[in-house]
Amino acid sequence: MEKKYILTEETKEVGGHILHKIQAVRDFGDVQKGDLGGWVESEENLSHDGDCWISGNGRVSGDGRVSSNARIGVNAYISSPRSYFVQGPIGSRDDFLTCYLDKDKKIYAVTGCFSGTLEEFEKKVKETHGSNKHAKQYLKAAEAARVMLSED
């Protein structure tokens, strides 16, 4: 397994967990060698396989795992497998839709060049795809994410 990132010396404590800033050591997906990413507690939180990545102020700790082509960003905080949802390949680009809860329990969606709230995602899908098969795939995945990430 070829590593795709390292844990930098930059750390911060969040909820009793020491998190490390990550940095890409090779190009993959749309991440370039040298890019700084988000925060992880250990390499167990982010796979070196696939194009998965944590960006911005995204944080993963505890039993949280990011793998395959999942993308975590904005202010996501993944501390368990129940705080994010990935579906794919779907849609017009055969891409993966990653949905996650932010620290305020709001659901965010990331796929391709889109990143925003789940509601913004659904609106953009309808504007872009109308009611074609891609829209149906994306909207069903959004519905599933809402069910999986709800606290009911």
N, CA, C and O of each residue as an XYZ file, in Angstrom:
608
protein
N       0.845     -1.184      0.000
C       0.000      0.000      0.000
C       0.887      1.243      0.000
O       1.718      1.432      0.888
N       0.694      2.074     -1.003
C       1.429      3.331     -1.081
C       0.669      4.397     -0.307
O      -0.504      4.651     -0.581
N       1.332      5.019      0.658
C       0.678      6.063      1.446
C       0.352      7.252      0.558
O       1.095      7.580     -0.367
N      -0.783      7.895      0.859
C      -1.159      9.086      0.099
C      -1.103     10.344      0.949
O      -1.194     11.452      0.420
N      -0.955     10.188      2.261
C      -0.865     11.352      3.140
C      -0.002     11.017      4.354
O       0.270      9.854      4.654
N       0.414     12.075      5.036
C       1.117     11.924      6.308
C       0.379     12.734      7.362
O      -0.402     13.633      7.049
N       0.642     12.398      8.608
C       0.159     13.202      9.721
C       1.220     14.264      9.975
O       2.380     13.936     10.224
N       0.831     15.532      9.915
C       1.808     16.594     10.169
C       2.010     16.759     11.668
O       1.338     16.106     12.467
N       2.922     17.617     12.041
C       3.171     17.899     13.461
C       2.128     18.845     14.041
O       2.073     19.034     15.256
N       1.292     19.446     13.179
C       0.247     20.351     13.671
C      -0.878     19.528     14.287
O      -1.471     18.677     13.624
N      -1.164     19.785     15.552
C      -2.197     19.029     16.267
C      -3.149     19.981     16.978
O      -2.855     21.158     17.185
N      -4.308     19.422     17.346
C      -5.238     20.145     18.211
C      -6.039     19.107     18.987
O      -6.208     17.971     18.545
N      -6.527     19.521     20.151
C      -7.325     18.624     20.970
C      -8.795     18.965     20.791
O      -9.199     20.123     20.895
N      -9.589     17.931     20.518
C     -11.034     18.099     20.358
C     -11.714     16.982     21.137
O     -11.541     15.806     20.819
N     -12.476     17.343     22.143
C     -13.221     16.353     22.913
C     -12.368     15.248     23.496
O     -12.792     14.093     23.542
N     -11.170     15.587     23.943
C     -10.284     14.587     24.532
C      -9.478     13.787     23.526
O      -8.708     12.908     23.913
N      -9.643     14.078     22.228
C      -8.890     13.388     21.173
C      -7.832     14.341     20.618
O      -8.123     15.508     20.355
N      -6.609     13.847     20.439
C      -5.553     14.634     19.790
C      -5.645     14.362     18.297
O      -5.453     13.231     17.853
N      -5.940     15.404     17.523
C      -6.084     15.283     16.069
C      -4.868     15.871     15.373
O      -4.273     16.840     15.846
N      -4.505     15.274     14.242
C      -3.355     15.694     13.446
C      -3.826     16.204     12.096
O      -4.694     15.597     11.468
N      -3.258     17.315     11.646
C      -3.501     17.834     10.290
C      -2.863     16.851      9.307
O      -1.781     16.326      9.570
N      -3.532     16.600      8.170
C      -2.970     15.691      7.171
C      -2.434     16.470      5.977
O      -2.870     17.587      5.696
N      -1.480     15.859      5.280
C      -0.895     16.462      4.082
C      -0.668     15.369      3.049
O      -0.111     14.313      3.352
N      -1.110     15.639      1.817
C      -0.946     14.677      0.723
C       0.529     14.534      0.363
O       1.259     15.523      0.290
N       0.962     13.285      0.136
C       2.346     13.031     -0.277
C       2.414     12.550     -1.727
O       3.493     12.270     -2.248
N       1.251     12.459     -2.370
C       1.196     12.125     -3.798
C      -0.119     12.653     -4.362
O      -1.046     12.954     -3.611
N      -0.194     12.763     -5.673
C      -1.421     13.188     -6.350
C      -2.414     12.027     -6.387
O      -2.021     10.878     -6.592
N      -3.692     12.322     -6.190
C      -4.785     11.354     -6.370
C      -6.082     12.156     -6.477
O      -6.246     13.188     -5.827
N      -7.005     11.656     -7.316
C      -8.259     12.395     -7.515
C      -7.951     13.829     -7.867
O      -7.165     14.096     -8.776
N      -8.577     14.773     -7.139
C      -8.296     16.191     -7.372
C      -7.383     16.768     -6.288
O      -7.260     17.986     -6.157
N      -6.749     15.893     -5.519
C      -5.811     16.302     -4.470
C      -4.400     16.247     -5.053
O      -4.025     15.282     -5.720
N      -3.632     17.292     -4.791
C      -2.266     17.379     -5.298
C      -1.267     17.158     -4.168
O      -1.528     17.514     -3.019
N      -0.129     16.570     -4.501
C       0.951     16.382     -3.534
C       1.231     17.718     -2.847
O       1.388     18.744     -3.510
N       1.291     17.699     -1.534
C       1.553     18.915     -0.762
C       0.300     19.574     -0.209
O       0.390     20.386      0.712
N      -0.884     19.237     -0.760
C      -2.126     19.825     -0.249
C      -2.331     19.454      1.212
O      -2.122     18.309      1.613
N      -2.742     20.436      1.996
C      -3.123     20.170      3.377
C      -4.585     19.780      3.414
O      -5.407     20.325      2.677
N      -4.897     18.837      4.271
C      -6.274     18.389      4.423
C      -6.813     18.737      5.784
O      -6.378     19.696      6.422
N      -7.774     17.935      6.222
C      -8.410     18.147      7.515
C      -7.633     17.480      8.631
O      -6.402     17.487      8.643
N      -8.365     16.905      9.564
C      -7.787     16.406     10.806
C      -8.197     14.967     11.078
O      -9.353     14.600     10.867
N      -7.247     14.141     11.549
C      -7.539     12.766     11.949
C      -6.858     12.486     13.284
O      -5.859     13.108     13.645
N      -7.432     11.534     13.999
C      -6.794     11.089     15.234
C      -5.658     10.124     14.915
O      -4.610     10.158     15.558
N      -5.870      9.259     13.913
C      -4.829      8.307     13.521
C      -5.041      7.909     12.062
O      -6.047      8.272     11.453
N      -4.103      7.175     11.516
C      -4.229      6.702     10.138
C      -5.355      5.693      9.987
O      -5.758      5.391      8.864
N      -5.870      5.167     11.081
C      -7.027      4.265     11.026
C      -8.289      5.002     10.573
O      -9.243      4.369     10.121
N      -8.303      6.330     10.689
C      -9.493      7.104     10.359
C      -9.645      7.408      8.873
O     -10.754      7.683      8.416
N      -8.550      7.365      8.106
C      -8.592      7.709      6.679
C      -7.778      6.698      5.889
O      -6.575      6.547      6.103
N      -8.442      6.013      4.979
C      -7.777      4.996      4.171
C      -6.757      5.626      3.222
O      -6.921      6.758      2.766
N      -5.713      4.870      2.941
C      -4.730      5.284      1.941
C      -5.148      4.804      0.550
O      -4.522      5.182     -0.440
N      -6.190      3.979      0.460
C      -6.713      3.482     -0.814
C      -7.794      4.424     -1.334
O      -8.365      5.203     -0.571
N      -8.071      4.352     -2.630
C      -9.136      5.147     -3.232
C      -8.812      6.629     -3.252
O      -7.672      7.032     -3.022
N      -9.830      7.435     -3.530
C      -9.668      8.884     -3.609
C     -10.270      9.598     -2.412
O     -10.486     10.808     -2.467
N     -10.549      8.867     -1.316
C     -11.152      9.502     -0.141
C     -10.217     10.577      0.410
O      -8.995     10.483      0.296
N     -10.831     11.609      1.014
C     -10.039     12.723      1.528
C     -10.871     13.497      2.535
O     -12.100     13.510      2.471
N     -10.192     14.132      3.451
C     -10.806     15.020      4.431
C     -10.233     16.399      4.160
O      -9.014     16.569      4.146
N     -11.082     17.375      3.947
C     -10.587     18.705      3.612
C     -11.091     19.735      4.616
O     -11.885     19.434      5.508
N     -10.599     20.968      4.437
C     -11.048     22.071      5.279
C     -10.831     21.788      6.747
O      -9.751     21.375      7.169
N     -11.876     22.019      7.513
C     -11.817     21.788      8.946
C     -12.475     20.465      9.316
O     -12.818     20.245     10.478
N     -12.656     19.568      8.318
C     -13.247     18.258      8.576
C     -12.397     17.480      9.560
O     -11.169     17.546      9.517
N     -13.055     16.736     10.457
C     -12.348     15.995     11.498
C     -12.907     14.581     11.597
O     -14.118     14.372     11.530
N     -12.004     13.613     11.757
C     -12.405     12.213     11.934
C     -11.602     11.648     13.094
O     -10.377     11.760     13.130
N     -12.313     11.032     14.052
C     -11.634     10.471     15.215
C     -12.372      9.243     15.709
O     -13.371      8.824     15.122
N     -11.874      8.670     16.792
C     -12.523      7.508     17.393
C     -12.655      6.380     16.394
O     -11.689      6.018     15.723
N     -13.867      5.816     16.296
C     -14.133      4.714     15.376
C     -14.530      5.190     13.981
O     -14.846      4.367     13.122
N     -14.520      6.501     13.740
C     -14.877      7.032     12.426
C     -13.890      6.576     11.372
O     -12.682      6.558     11.609
N     -14.405      6.203     10.197
C     -13.568      5.726      9.098
C     -14.028      6.381      7.797
O     -15.226      6.476      7.533
N     -13.077      6.825      6.997
C     -13.363      7.371      5.683
C     -12.581      6.527      4.688
O     -11.369      6.361      4.823
N     -13.286      5.988      3.676
C     -12.629      5.090      2.727
C     -13.258      5.217      1.354
O     -14.150      6.038      1.141
N     -12.790      4.401      0.425
C     -13.262      4.371     -0.959
C     -13.075      5.740     -1.593
O     -11.948      6.228     -1.683
N     -14.160      6.367     -2.034
C     -14.074      7.692     -2.653
C     -14.822      8.745     -1.853
O     -15.184      9.789     -2.395
N     -15.063      8.487     -0.565
C     -15.792      9.428      0.292
C     -15.003     10.713      0.477
O     -13.777     10.690      0.585
N     -15.708     11.824      0.512
C     -15.094     13.134      0.725
C     -15.746     13.777      1.935
O     -16.971     13.878      2.006
N     -14.941     14.207      2.875
C     -15.416     14.849      4.087
C     -14.811     16.243      4.127
O     -13.616     16.407      3.879
N     -15.622     17.244      4.436
C     -15.101     18.601      4.463
C     -15.980     19.530      5.253
O     -16.683     19.110      6.173
N     -15.939     20.814      4.888
C     -16.634     21.903      5.573
C     -16.293     21.796      7.060
O     -15.127     21.937      7.430
N     -17.277     21.552      7.912
C     -17.021     21.399      9.338
C     -17.497     20.045      9.843
O     -17.957     19.932     10.979
N     -17.389     19.018      9.006
C     -17.844     17.679      9.393
C     -17.011     17.155     10.542
O     -15.811     17.415     10.634
N     -17.662     16.421     11.406
C     -16.959     15.755     12.494
C     -17.424     14.322     12.540
O     -18.527     14.043     13.009
N     -16.603     13.409     12.062
C     -16.940     11.995     11.980
C     -16.291     11.288     13.164
O     -15.066     11.206     13.266
N     -17.129     10.785     14.046
C     -16.584     10.077     15.198
C     -17.072      8.636     15.243
O     -16.626      7.844     16.073
N     -17.990      8.304     14.344
C     -18.480      6.930     14.254
C     -18.987      6.694     12.842
O     -19.268      7.654     12.124
N     -19.111      5.435     12.427
C     -19.609      5.146     11.081
C     -21.034      5.647     10.842
O     -21.464      5.709      9.690
N     -21.775      6.004     11.880
C     -23.153      6.473     11.713
C     -23.246      7.976     11.466
O     -24.354      8.512     11.452
N     -22.138      8.673     11.274
C     -22.208     10.110     11.056
C     -21.924     10.516      9.614
O     -21.782     11.701      9.314
N     -21.842      9.524      8.719
C     -21.744      9.845      7.294
C     -22.373      8.729      6.465
O     -22.583      7.617      6.951
N     -22.669      9.047      5.205
C     -23.343      8.132      4.281
C     -22.713      8.320      2.910
O     -22.554      9.452      2.453
N     -22.351      7.222      2.245
C     -21.754      7.293      0.909
C     -22.551      6.407     -0.031
O     -22.873      5.268      0.305
N     -22.872      6.932     -1.219
C     -23.605      6.175     -2.232
C     -22.920      6.363     -3.576
O     -22.561      7.480     -3.947
N     -22.741      5.276     -4.297
C     -22.179      5.427     -5.624
C     -21.595      4.133     -6.138
O     -21.513      3.138     -5.418
N     -21.195      4.161     -7.376
C     -21.242      5.303     -8.296
C     -22.666      5.560     -8.795
O     -23.402      4.630     -9.123
N     -23.032      6.832     -8.845
C     -24.355      7.241     -9.316
C     -24.252      8.500    -10.163
O     -23.204      9.142    -10.230
N     -25.365      8.837    -10.808
C     -25.495     10.105    -11.515
C     -24.781     10.172    -12.846
O     -24.272      9.178    -13.363
N     -24.762     11.373    -13.377
C     -24.233     11.605    -14.722
C     -22.723     11.419    -14.808
O     -22.186     11.235    -15.900
N     -22.040     11.465    -13.688
C     -20.581     11.339    -13.684
C     -20.107     10.023    -13.079
O     -18.905      9.822    -12.911
N     -21.032      9.124    -12.749
C     -20.663      7.888    -12.050
C     -19.742      8.193    -10.873
O     -18.708      7.554    -10.684
N     -20.150      9.188    -10.091
C     -19.369      9.650     -8.960
C     -19.976      9.123     -7.669
O     -20.980      8.412     -7.701
N     -19.385      9.459     -6.551
C     -19.890      9.067     -5.246
C     -20.464     10.291     -4.551
O     -19.881     11.374     -4.596
N     -21.610     10.111     -3.911
C     -22.216     11.156     -3.089
C     -21.871     10.835     -1.647
O     -22.187      9.753     -1.153
N     -21.222     11.776     -0.971
C     -20.922     11.631      0.448
C     -21.758     12.644      1.203
O     -21.706     13.838      0.912
N     -22.528     12.176      2.171
C     -23.318     13.057      3.030
C     -22.841     12.845      4.457
O     -22.527     11.724      4.858
N     -22.789     13.923      5.215
C     -22.300     13.818      6.583
C     -22.955     14.869      7.460
O     -23.493     15.863      6.973
N     -22.900     14.630      8.758
C     -23.423     15.570      9.739
C     -22.312     16.516     10.169
O     -21.191     16.084     10.437
N     -22.624     17.810     10.234
C     -21.645     18.736     10.791
C     -21.837     18.789     12.303
O     -22.673     18.071     12.853
N     -21.072     19.628     12.963
C     -21.116     19.678     14.428
C     -22.472     20.109     14.955
O     -22.787     19.850     16.116
N     -23.290     20.766     14.125
C     -24.625     21.196     14.524
C     -25.710     20.229     14.056
O     -26.897     20.546     14.121
N     -25.298     19.037     13.580
C     -26.204     17.977     13.112
C     -26.933     18.350     11.818
O     -28.000     17.803     11.538
N     -26.377     19.267     11.030
C     -26.920     19.603      9.717
C     -26.265     18.687      8.700
O     -25.067     18.418      8.788
N     -27.046     18.200      7.722
C     -26.512     17.273      6.730
C     -25.920     18.046      5.548
O     -26.574     18.912      4.966
N     -24.681     17.719      5.208
C     -23.997     18.287      4.054
C     -23.773     17.204      3.014
O     -23.664     16.023      3.343
N     -23.704     17.621      1.750
C     -23.495     16.703      0.631
C     -22.285     17.166     -0.174
O     -22.083     18.362     -0.384
N     -21.480     16.194     -0.622
C     -20.315     16.477     -1.461
C     -20.295     15.456     -2.584
O     -20.366     14.253     -2.331
N     -20.200     15.924     -3.826
C     -20.015     15.046     -4.975
C     -19.472     15.885     -6.125
O     -19.914     17.014     -6.339
N     -18.521     15.336     -6.861
C     -17.954     16.081     -7.983
C     -17.515     17.454     -7.541
O     -16.730     17.584     -6.602
N     -18.016     18.496     -8.215
C     -17.637     19.860     -7.845
C     -18.677     20.513     -6.933
O     -18.582     21.711     -6.666
N     -19.670     19.753     -6.445
C     -20.684     20.308     -5.544
C     -20.333     20.033     -4.089
O     -19.904     18.935     -3.733
N     -20.524     21.049     -3.257
C     -20.404     20.913     -1.814
C     -21.370     21.901     -1.184
O     -21.288     23.102     -1.444
N     -22.283     21.409     -0.359
C     -23.253     22.285      0.300
C     -24.220     21.471      1.126
O     -24.024     20.272      1.322
N     -25.269     22.121      1.614
C     -26.254     21.413      2.419
C     -27.017     20.423      1.553
O     -27.015     20.526      0.327
N     -27.659     19.477      2.192
C     -28.445     18.484      1.456
C     -29.579     19.163      0.692
O     -29.909     18.758     -0.423
N     -30.175     20.194      1.288
C     -31.250     20.932      0.610
C     -30.723     21.649     -0.631
O     -31.381     21.647     -1.671
N     -29.552     22.257     -0.532
C     -28.942     22.924     -1.685
C     -28.619     21.907     -2.778
O     -28.794     22.185     -3.964
N     -28.149     20.731     -2.374
C     -27.846     19.661     -3.328
C     -29.106     19.262     -4.093
O     -29.085     19.165     -5.321
N     -30.197     19.031     -3.372
C     -31.438     18.613     -4.023
C     -31.935     19.692     -5.002
O     -32.404     19.371     -6.094
N     -31.834     20.943     -4.614
C     -32.237     22.044     -5.499
C     -31.374     22.069     -6.763
O     -31.892     22.226     -7.868
N     -30.064     21.915     -6.596
C     -29.134     21.928     -7.738
C     -29.401     20.749     -8.673
O     -29.343     20.895     -9.894
N     -29.691     19.584     -8.101
C     -29.996     18.403     -8.914
C     -31.222     18.684     -9.785
O     -31.212     18.384    -10.979
N     -32.263     19.248     -9.206
C     -33.492     19.533     -9.955
C     -33.239     20.563    -11.048
O     -33.773     20.442    -12.150
N     -32.427     21.578    -10.751
C     -32.094     22.600    -11.757
C     -31.284     21.989    -12.904
O     -31.529     22.296    -14.070
N     -30.342     21.143    -12.579
C     -29.424     20.583    -13.569
C     -30.022     19.429    -14.360
O     -29.835     19.341    -15.574
N     -30.741     18.541    -13.674
C     -31.187     17.293    -14.307
C     -32.697     17.166    -14.479
O     -33.169     16.188    -15.058
N     -33.464     18.137    -13.985
C     -34.919     18.041    -14.120
C     -35.436     16.789    -13.453
O     -35.281     16.602    -12.247
N     -36.058     15.923    -14.257
C     -36.589     14.672    -13.699
C     -36.023     13.448    -14.417
O     -36.648     12.388    -14.433
N     -34.836     13.599    -15.010
C     -34.243     12.466    -15.722
C     -33.742     11.392    -14.750
O     -33.878     11.541    -13.536
N     -33.172     10.323    -15.279
C     -32.754      9.205    -14.427
C     -31.646      9.597    -13.450
O     -31.577      9.059    -12.345
N     -30.784     10.524    -13.847
C     -29.724     10.963    -12.948
C     -30.311     11.706    -11.752
O     -29.879     11.515    -10.616
N     -31.295     12.548    -12.020
C     -31.965     13.259    -10.928
C     -32.602     12.264     -9.971
O     -32.506     12.421     -8.754
N     -33.243     11.255    -10.507
C     -33.893     10.248     -9.656
C     -32.865      9.531     -8.785
O     -33.124      9.280     -7.608
N     -31.694      9.197     -9.353
C     -30.647      8.527     -8.573
C     -30.149      9.432     -7.441
O     -30.074      9.021     -6.284
N     -29.814     10.666     -7.801
C     -29.299     11.601     -6.803
C     -30.325     11.867     -5.702
O     -29.974     11.879     -4.522
N     -31.584     12.079     -6.076
C     -32.612     12.402     -5.086
C     -32.927     11.212     -4.184
O     -33.195     11.396     -2.997
N     -32.899     10.003     -4.727
C     -33.107      8.804     -3.897
C     -31.937      8.644     -2.911
O     -32.145      8.287     -1.751
N     -30.723      8.907     -3.375
C     -29.559      8.823     -2.491
C     -29.660      9.873     -1.384
O     -29.328      9.593     -0.232
N     -30.118     11.079     -1.727
C     -30.299     12.132     -0.720
C     -31.350     11.714      0.304
O     -31.187     11.947      1.502
N     -32.413     11.105     -0.170
C     -33.470     10.619      0.725
C     -32.909      9.541      1.673
O     -33.187      9.555      2.872
N     -32.130      8.624      1.128
C     -31.523      7.572      1.950
C     -30.571      8.185      2.984
O     -30.554      7.760      4.139
N     -29.784      9.178      2.574
C     -28.866      9.842      3.506
C     -29.642     10.493      4.652
O     -29.242     10.411      5.813
N     -30.739     11.130      4.315
C     -31.568     11.784      5.340
C     -32.073     10.765      6.359
O     -32.054     11.016      7.564
N     -32.526      9.611      5.863
C     -33.019      8.552      6.760
C     -31.868      7.999      7.611
O     -32.008      7.855      8.826
N     -30.740      7.693      6.978
C     -29.618      7.091      7.699
C     -29.007      8.031      8.740
O     -28.526      7.581      9.780
N     -29.027      9.328      8.461
C     -28.358     10.279      9.356
C     -29.318     10.941     10.345
O     -28.887     11.739     11.177
N     -30.602     10.625     10.268
C     -31.563     11.206     11.211
C     -31.397     10.548     12.575
O     -30.931      9.414     12.682
N     -31.780     11.270     13.596
C     -31.646     10.743     14.955
C     -32.892     10.043     15.435
O     -32.957      9.644     16.598
N     -33.889      9.877     14.579
C     -35.134      9.226     14.985
C     -34.941      7.746     15.224
O     -35.893      7.048     15.573
